[in-house]
Amino acid sequence: MNILLWIIFGAAAGWLADIIMASSHGLIEDIILGIIGALIGGFIFNAFGAPGVTGFNLYSLIVAVIGAAILIFLGRLIHR
């Protein structure tokens, strides 16, 4: 059950990042972007001395969305 919650959390983060970045990905890509974005966002926040993803809460969702948005931005730079 725990993995299902993380997938839903990743999907929500990826979907919100898609909206913010005006991007259009499918559901699977949103989930992948959200999960990888949570890792990237957690790493970036930890590098600046702030806590990364701390569990299923609003702060962690914001960290994951920021990480996913950065991932989308970097993907656009590489793709062009």
N, C-alpha and C positions, 0 to 999 in steps of 0.2 A: 504494500500500500504506500510505503514511503516513496518509492521510485515514481509511482504515479503522481504523487503530489509535486515532486520536483519537475516532472515533465509538464504538468499544468502550470507551475510557476515559471518555467522557462518559456512556455508558449505565451503566457501573458506578458512577460518581459520583452520577448521578440516582437510580439504584435504591437506593443506600445512604442517600441523603437522604430518599427516600420511606419507607424503613424507620424511620429515626430520627424523622421528623416524623409517623409513623403516617398517611401519606397514601396514596391509591390512584390512580396514574396508569398509563397504558399505556406500552408500550415506546418509542414515538416521543416521547411527552412526557418520559419519563425521559432519553432522549438529549438532547433540547433543554434540559431543566433542567440536566443535567450540564455541557453545553458552555457555556451562559450562566452557570451557577454557577461554572465555572472562571474565566470572565472577571470576574465580580463578586468572587469570593474573591481573585483575584490583585490586583484594584484595591484592595480593602480591606486586604489584607496589605501591599501596597506603600505605602499611605497611612500605615500604622503603622511603616514602616521595615523590615519583614520581606520576604524574597523571596516573590514570588507563585508561579505555576506554573512549575516549572523543567524539566519534562520528564516522562517516564514513570517516576515513582517514588512511593513511599508518601506522601511529604510533599506532592507535587502532588495526589495523590488526596484527601488530607485537606483541602487548600485548596479543591478543587473541591466536595467534599461540604459543607463549611461554606458556601460561596457558594450552592450549590443549596438548602440548608436555609433560608438567609436569603431566597432567592427564593420558596420555598414559603410561608414565614411572611408575607412581604409580600403574596403573592397571596391568602392567607387574609384578611388585614386589608382589602384592597381589595374582595374578593368579598363580605364581610359588610357 
